[in-house]
């Protein structure tokens, strides 16, 4: 089958018809569809040399530079001056020319970082990258946190507030939005470490309050669609840290499912509910684990597990000893 396409905004030199020139890819000819004249018979194909039949294949094989990345302040659209050692004719550059090029390169970098928003975003991206590395978070969580921070920066919410706290709040909002099981207390601990690296002193309780305040601000001003945390997403982590068998995870998830259907965990701390469900599963399977060990693995208190355990046992009518 002959592949034919229209040649943009050109007239036939023989009949003068507009938009009538077509390009025959197989024959390499430009033909007028109105009068049938062959305008060019050795036309060079200016398209890519690869073959792609779907948009996914085309985006995978096309070579037009690196993709746009939201993790870069300018999204990777800016150009950078190279450091050539030879001219276009292949001749070595003189020391005076190299010094002049280095001076122009420095000024180019300074001009790019001149706006205050760009400098703020550069610092925020550096802090966010460190947070994601310490928490071992995937790239899609980092990208979502960057989008939230960029929107907050565009609306002027960052002005007058700590960059570390706003980055931590954006990261926590991204985790809540995407359903990634990361606690606010853990992110606050990482933010305290960031304050220490910057030469500032910040207690954990003060850092947690500040991150919480920034998080509530983001929810209010950006109208983020953050859902309530599901206790089920914390079960696997608790089971792994407590070194429990996989059967415990299955029964704990089933207990949480029944508790949600009975509507008895509304308003409760999801991590505490998950820890209590894991303890319930241990009791049902006769796995020797104390409440103290489960509480240490979950990062909650024994009182929380004891209260949630009592509610689950009574409301779900579980046949387990008190």
C-alpha positions, 0 to 999 in steps of 0.5 A, a space after each residue: 500500500 502506498 503511503 501518501 501525505 499532504 505537503 503543507 501550504 504549497 501550490 502546484 506549479 502547473 495548475 496552481 491548485 492549493 493544498 493539492 500536493 501529496 508525498 508518496 513515501 514509497 516512490 519518493 515523489 511529490 504529486 499534484 492530486 488535482 492535475 496529476 503532475 509529478 512536481 518532484 521525483 527524487 524528494 528526500 524523506 525528512 522524517 525519522 529513520 525508525 518505524 513506529 506504529 503506536 504513540 507509545 512506540 513513537 515516544 519510546 524510540 524518538 531521540 529529541 533530547 532528554 524528557 521533561 522532568 518536573 524534578 528539575 527547576 526549569 523542567 529540563 527546557 533550558 540550554 547549557 553552555 558546553 566546554 569546547 576545547 576546539 573551534 568549529 574548524 577543529 583548531 585549538 582555542 586560545 587561553 583568552 577565548 577559553 577564559 571568556 567562554 568560562 566567564 560567559 558560562 558563569 554569568 549564564 548560570 547566574 542569570 538562570 538562578 536570579 529569580 527568587 522562586 528559582 532559588 527557592 525551588 532549587 533548595 526545595 528540590 535538594 531537600 526533597 531528594 534527601 527526604 525521599 532517599 532516607 524514606 526510600 520512596 518511589 519516584 512517583 511520590 517525589 514527583 507528586 510532592 514536587 507538583 504540590 510544592 510548585 503549586 504552593 510556591 505559585 500561590 505564595 504559600 511558601 513565603 515567610 515559612 520554612 522550606 524544610 517544613 513546606 517540603 515535608 508537608 508536601 511530601 506527607 500530602 503526596 503520601 496521603 494522596 497516593 496511599 503510601 504508608 508513611 507517618 507524619 512523625 517519621 517525616 518530622 524526624 527526617 525534617 529535624 535531621 535536615 534542620 541539623 544539617 543547616 545549622 539550626 536547632 529544632 526539637 521533634 515535637 516543634 518540627 511535628 507541629 510546624 509540619 502539621 501546620 503547613 500540611 493543614 495549610 496545603 489542604 485548605 489552600 490547594 483543596 487536595 483530594 486526600 482520603 482517609 488512611 486505610 489501616 490495611 496499608 500498615 499491616 505488611 510493615 508491622 508484620 515484617 518488622 515484628 518478623 511474623 508469618 504471612 498468615 498473620 497478615 491475611 487474618 489481620 486484613 480480614 479483621 480490618 475488613 470486617 471492622 470497616 463493614 461494621 463501621 467501628 474504626 471511624 475516627 480511630 488512628 489507622 496505625 493503631 487499628 492495624 497494630 491491634 488487628 495484627 495482635 488479634 491475628 497473633 492471638 487467633 493463631 497462637 503466635 507468641 508475641 506480646 503487645 509490647 513487641 507489636 507496639 514497638 514494631 508499629 510505633 504506637 503505645 501499648 495502651 492504644 493496642 489494648 483499647 483497639 483490641 478490646 473494641 475489636 473483640 467485643 464489637 466483632 464478637 471474636 472468640 478469643 481470650 481476654 
